[in-house]
Amino acid sequence: MASFPAGNRKGARATAENGKAAAHRASLRMERAQNILFGLAGAVLSVLAAGMVGWLGLPAWQLIRSHGLLNVVLGTHWNPLAGAVGIFPFVYGSLVVTAVALAVALPLGLALAISLQQGWARARGWLVPLLTALGAVPSVIYGWWALAVIVPAVRRLGGSGFSLLSAGLVVGVMILPTFAVLARQALAAVPDDLAAAALALGATPDQALTRVVLPAAGAGLRAAGLLALGRALGETMAVQMVVGGQAYVGWSPLHSGATLTSEILTDLASLPAGTAAHRALDLMALLLLAAMALVARATYRSRGAP
Amino acid sequence: MGGAAAALWLAAAPSIRVMGATSLIPLVKAAVPAFAARHPGVAISVSAGGSYAGLLQAAQGHVEIGMSDLPPAELALPLPGRLEAVPLGCVPVVVVVHPDVGVRRLSRQRLADILAGRVRNWAQVGGAAQPVVVVTRQLASGARAVMQRALGLGAFSPDAVVQLSNGAVLRTVADTPGAVGYVEAAFLRPGVQVLGVGPYDYPGSDPRRWPFLAPVGLYLAPGAPPAAYRFARFVADWGRKGQFGIVPCGESERG
């Protein structure tokens, strides 16, 4: 701290005010710099996003003009080297795999979250970090595990085991930890007073949970579910390893199938840019991008953001 | 000054990028040190990506050499440029089945019926009463093109399982009862049964008579530097080629 001679109070005050003003100017400068940085980051992201949409959208548009949107999106015949570019089997495969995955992950994950939050206080200390770690395991490891465990188990139900069901199950197991951790956070954000009040009014613990705590955590739970949905829709490697790889539309989940992501991975190297077949892959990527954007928007809204 | 020095250094040390078929990577990687011992100062990098990707990158001039196990003329889609071929020989593609299917040999026609999905149970060809599970490769695969051409297959079974590499096909066939697939012979591992086809056995018969041979080669980009030509010729004439599963191409019986 600066000290001043006793006979120089006025000067000291002036200096202090000067110092304050300098600090204020410095903070303004810092604020401007931050604004410029954030603006630049936003601009870079916008340019990247617009570039990606344009880069996929232009060939996709050419395909739609030459083949017709409905013929491509609802076409069920995929033989790209012979010019058949119906991509509905992959849209269908993505929907089936995502539905199976959510059917596995949502009930189990919610049960896990409730148990962690309300019952297993002592297990929380190690189980939550364990779940977080499981959520970060690379998907190729899950695929490898699925080849050894899920595929033989599904084979007992019929077929080769390489199927839409197997892919849905492995993705369900993959997104379960992420969903459980996020759902627990949503439950933890509900004030304890709410449950205590319900109990004091004579509600049973189950009633307090289903009528008070779960509705109060609704927005957070929906956001967690939507994040799980996004991850299921985008999963590629683990799906490709066990899904079978056939363009299939039909009622049997035991049949070999393919998703938008797994088919892009399989065919990308063999279909050169500029052909209708490659444009079909571009359109598939664009559909995925659009679906992800919708999921992200819904997640943002369900969190109660303005 | 720095730029000029870097340019001089680059000119003195030509860099050759090789990319393409996974089946050729062990051979080409092993040839690099042997070539470097005679031609010091040449930097060679080798990467995978599949035959088609290798040919495409070479045709566009992004790499100096593409590795392929199918000739550019047989690609279903045209390349944007002309490549100069340096043939290396042929790689046998063998048919493998799960050990429990109870079949050791198939006629070419029966094999075609099975891979196309017309025969759906091994009992129909004298094997165990097990459903057939066809395991195939993706469109970019050279082995797939060889099988399709040699057997006159229009398409593989609509129920086939598609795997992206020789290793994944082997693992799937070894683990799945009733499975049948095809792999390049250099990748064979225990756990699967190799089928005889018609009168031919692998190994056993003269490899030049084997019905499924993938012609492998290095393909030089238009305007590739002389060092790239020298390297391609070196690999083609290398005495250790045979150790990597490459055999001379005979006239394998067609039909």
Interface residues (C-beta under 8 A of the other chain):
Chain A: N79 P80 L81 L147 V151 P152 R155 S160 G161 F162 Q240 M241 G244 G245 Q246 Y248 H255 S256 A258 L265 T266 D267 A269 S270 L271 P272 T275 A277
Chain B: G49 G50 Y52 A53 L56 A76 L77 L79 P80 V133 Q138 L139 A140 A155 P158 D159 A160 V161 V162 Q163 L164 A168 R171 T172 D175 T176 P177 G178 A179
